[in-house]
Amino acid sequence: MADTQVRRRPVTTSSPAPLLSRRALNRATLERQSLLSRSAMPVTEAVEHLVGMQAQTPHTWYTGLWTRLAGFRPEHAADLLTGRRLVRIPLMRSTIHLVSAADCLALRPVVQPVMERGLNANFGRDLAGVDREELAAAGRALVEERPLTFGALGRLLAERWPGRDPGSLAQAMRAWVPLVQVPPRGLWGRSGPIAHTTAESWLGAGVTAEPSPRRMVLRYLAAFGPATVMDIQTWSGLTRLSEVVEALRPELLTFRDEEGRELFDLQEAPRPGPDTPAPPRFLYDFDNLLLSHADRRRVVTEDYHRQAYDRHGPVPQLLLVDGFTGGDWKITGQRGAAVLTIRPYRPLSGPDAAAVTEEGARLLEFAAPDAESHDVRLLPAP
């Protein structure tokens, strides 16, 4: 009997996804955040590209727009707030974000699970037995009659639900009904009560009936990618997004980071080389660049962590040097002078020190145009 040959199928191995170094991730994200060069986009378009800006403070986010947009002035955003083309509303991570009117109506239903989870964790026991539809209808009528602070809203709701904690009732409204903060709160150089009304009443339109986590993921990648699934979940506050990303996989490129984690990205998204120059940039305290990845090392350095900033104290405003956190800054007023104090984490080279000082002078011109004098103080590094 003749020997028979067993034919074996050739073993095929897929090549590993291309590696993106931390520095390459840094440059890709900075480019999409308009932090390698300032963008000429109009304010509304820029805010939509960024998928909103975290804005629980009334004014610091204006610096975030200035550092990204060429020729930006505070009134460019303030006028859009009073004109109801921009709004401030709880969205990603259940935190207040500045978004366009269109994104307010499109994104708020997508993050509804985030709002529900926070409410149930913190106030669920106080709200047991409260009829959701009844409370939402009663609260809507109150805030649409006139904008109310949460304190006033809670007291009025407690008249209808005696024995319930007013604060919990107001927080239920925050979670169950899309509520926007109305001006003058958030206007540059002005203040006002933290008063709310419904997004539908303020904007004259209803929220979308078909929320799209898929579209939200794609927009996140355009503004913050390349990214892991955990990055997207960290930014949004949503869970179980691996299912959404898997459905998108045929449309996306995949990479790996230095730890071997899978990164996803849009095919046409910019990915500059790791040696692309990154000028100094002044970030505001709640800049989403610093908050929107599970692994923040693409921007945040060990030098930052060594500062041991007080978790319960003021959030520092950070300076980027060569694209990474290189110090902090603050503006104070002294006898009519606006003083910018910059505290670098490490000694700066001569060119870096000059570039930081020049950018700081521009920041003072933006933030304190009416000051009698401007003074940039670059402190020695420790």
N, C-alpha and C positions, 0 to 999 in steps of 0.2 A: 504494500500500500504506500502510495507516494505521500511524503510529508505535506501537510497543509500549512499554509501561512496564515497567521492571524493578523489581520490588518487593524491597526490601532488608529483611532482618530487623533490627529495632531492636537496637542494641548495648546489651547489659546489662553493667553493671559492678557487682561486689559491693562493698559499702561496706567500708572498712577496719575491722579489729577495733578495738574501743574501746581507747584508750590508758590505761594505768595508770602514773602517775608513780612514781618511786622512793619517794617519801614514801607514796603510796597502797599500794605493795607492802609497805612497812615496817609500816604499820598493820594490813594484812590478816594478815601473818605473826605480828605480836605478839598480835593477838586470838586466833589459833588456838593460840598457844603459852601462853595464859593469862598474858600479860605486860602487858596493858592493865589487867586487874583479876584478882585472885586467884580461882581457881576453888574451888567447894565439892565437886568430884568426889572420891570416895574414891581412895586412892593407886593401887590396881591399875587402876582405870578411867582415871585420869590417865596412867599409864605406857603403857597400851594406846593411848590417844588420841594420845600423842606418838610412837607406834611405837618405844618404847624410849628410853632415855637412854644416851648414851655414858658408860661407867663403868669405864675401865681403872684409874683411881685408886680406892683402896678407899672413900674417904669424901666426896670433894668434890661428888659428884652429889647428896648430901643437900641441899646449898644450892640446887641446881637445883629440887628439889621444894619447898623452903621458899619460894623466890621466886615460885612459881606457885600454891601451894595454901594456902587460908585455914586457919589453925590447925594447920599441919603440925608434927609433932614427930618427931625421929629414930626413935623406937621404932615409929612407924606403918609405916615401911619395914623396919626391922630385924626386926620380928616376922614380916613377910611373907616375908623371906628365910629365917628359921629354919623357918617353916611351909611352905616350898617353894611358895609362891604367886607369889613373884618369884625370878628367877635371874639370874646374870651369866654371859654366854656370848658368844663371838665371833660377830658377825653382820654388820651393814652395814659396808662398807669393811674387813672382817676385823678390826674392833676390838671390844673387850669392850663389851657393852651390857647394861643392866638392862632386863629384859622380864618380862612375866607368864609363868606356866607355859604358858598356851595359846599365846602368841605365840612362845615358845621352840620349841615343837613345830611351829608353822605356818610360821615364817619361816626357820628354819635350812635346810630343803631349798631354799628359793628362792635363798639366797645361796651355795649350794654352788659355783657357777662362780667366785665371788669367792675362796673359800677355795682352790680348785684352782689358780687363776691365781697367787696369791701363793706357794703351795707350790712350783709348778713353776719360778717365776722365781728363787726364793731357795735351794731345796734339791733341785731336780729332778735335778741331776747326781749328788748323793750317794745318791739313791734309785733310780737306774737298776737294773732287774732285781729289785727287791723286789716280792714278790707282795702286791698291795694287800689282797686278802681275807684272806690269812694274817696279815698284820701287824695288820689291824683286829681280827680275832678274838683274837689274842694280847693286844693292848693292851686290848681290852674286858675280858677276863678279869682282867687285872691291876688296872685302875682300879675295877672293880666289886667286887673282893675288898676293897679299901680305897682311898680317894682318895689320889692320888699327885701330887707336884710333877712338872713336866716333867723336872727333873734326875733324880729317882728313876725315873720311867717310862722315860726314855731309857737309863739304865744297865741296867735289867732287860731291855729289848728288845734291847740290844746283846749280851746273853748268848746270845740266840737267833740274832742276826745279827752274829756277830763280824766285826770289820773295818769295820763301818758306823759312821758318826758318830752317837753317841747323841742329840745334839741334833736332827739331821735326822729320826731315827726318831720322836722325840717330836712334832716339828712335823707329820710325816705323820699321826700320830694326831689332832692338832688339826684338820687339814683333812678327814680322811676319816671321822671319827667325831664326832658332836655331844658336846662336852665342856663341862660347866658347872663353874664355880668354886664350891666349897662353903664354907659358914660354918665357922669364925668370920670368914674373910676377907670383908671388906665390911660387917661389922657396926659400927655407930657406936660409937666409943670403944674398940674392940677391934681386935686384929690376929690374924694366923694365917698359916700357910703358904699359898702359892698352889697349893692342891691341887684336883685334878679327878677327876670321875667322869662316867659317861655321863648324858646328859639322860634317856634312857629309864629307867635305874636310879634316878636321883634323883627323877623325877616319876612313875614307875610307869605310863608310857604311851609309845607310839612316836611318832616324828615323822610328819607327814602324808605319805601316799603320793601326794598330788596337789598339789604346790606351785603357788601361784597368783601369778605376777608381776602379773597384772591387779589382784588385790585389793591387793597391796602398793602399786602406783602410786596407786590411789584413796585409800588410807590416808595416803600421803605428802602428797597434795594437801590432804587434810583438816587436816593438821598443819603444813604448810610452804608451801602454795600461796598465790597462783597461781605457776606455775613452768614453766620450759622443760623440754624433754626432757633437756638437759644437766644441769639442776639435779637432776633425779631420778636420773640416772646418777651424779652426784657424790656424792649422799647414800648411795646403795645400794652403789656399787662395781660394779654390773652394767653391761653394755654392750648395744647393740642394742635399747634400750627404745623407740625410735621406732615399731617395729612394734606394740608393745603399746599405745602411746598412740594411734596411728592407728586401731586397732580400737576404742578407747574414744571416739574423736572425737564420734560422734553423741550421746553422753551428757554431753559436757563443754561448757563455755563457753570461748571463745577471746578473748584480749586481746593487746595488744602492749605492750612496754616502751618506754622512751625511746630505745633503740637499734634498735627495729623488730623485735625478736625475738618469736616467737610464744609466748604464755603460755597454759597450760591450767589450768582450774579446775573444781571441782564447782559445779553449778548453785545449790545451796542454801548454799554456804559463805559465811561472813560476810566482808564487805569494807567496813570502816568508812571514813568519809571521811578524807582526809589530814590534816585539822586536829583529829582526835580526840586529846584529851590522852593523853600517855603518861608515867606516873610513873617516877621513877628505879627501876632494877632492878639488883640485883647478880647477875651470872652467874658460874657456876663455870668452871674452866679449860678443860674439854672440852665445854662446852655445845653441843648440836647446833644451836642457833640460829645459831652462828657457823661451822658446818662443813658445812651441808647444801644449799648453793647454789653453782653454778659461778660466778655473779656475786654476790659477798657484799656489794655496795655497798648493798643494801636495809637493811643493819644496820651494816656496817663502814665507817668513815670514813677519809679520807686522814690525819686526825690520828693514827689508830691506826698506819698504815703509817710515819708519820714517826718513830715511837718506835724503830724498828729493833731490835725485840726479838730476842734471841739465838735462832736457830732450834734450837739444841742446848741451850738453857738451860731454866729453868722456864717453863711456859706461863703467861702472865699471866691473872689473873682480872679480868674487865672489868666496868665500870659503864656502864649505858645511861642517857643523859640525853636526854630528848625522843625516846626510841626508838632512838637511835643510840649507837655506842661513844663515850663521852665521858671515859673515864679508866680507871684500874686501881686495884685494892685488894688489901690483904692484912691478915691478922690475926696478931698476935704476942702473946706473953705476956711481961710485964715485972713481976717482983716481985709476982705474984699478980693483976696487972691484965691484962685483955684489951684490947688496943689495936688498933683498926681504923684503918689509914692509907689514906686515899683521895687519889689523885694525879690531879686533872683535867687533861685535855689543854688546855683553854682556860678563861679566867675564867668563873665561873658567876654568873648573876644572883642577886640576893638571894633570890627565891623558890626558885630551883633549888638554891642552896646549903643553904637551910633544909630543903627536901624530901630532899636527899641525906643530910644529917646525921641527920634523923629516921629515914629508912629504914636508915641505918647503925646507929643505936642499936638498932633492932629486930633487925638481923642479929646483933649481939653478944649480945643476949638469947637468940637461938636457938643460936648457935654456941658460946657460952661461958657457960652459965647459972650455973656454979659459981664463976666468977671473983669475987674480992673486989670488984673495981670494973671498970667499963667506960669506955673513953675513945675517942671518935671524933675523929680528927685529919684535918681537911680541909686538905691542903697548898695553898699558893698555886700557881696555874697558871704555867707557864714564860712 
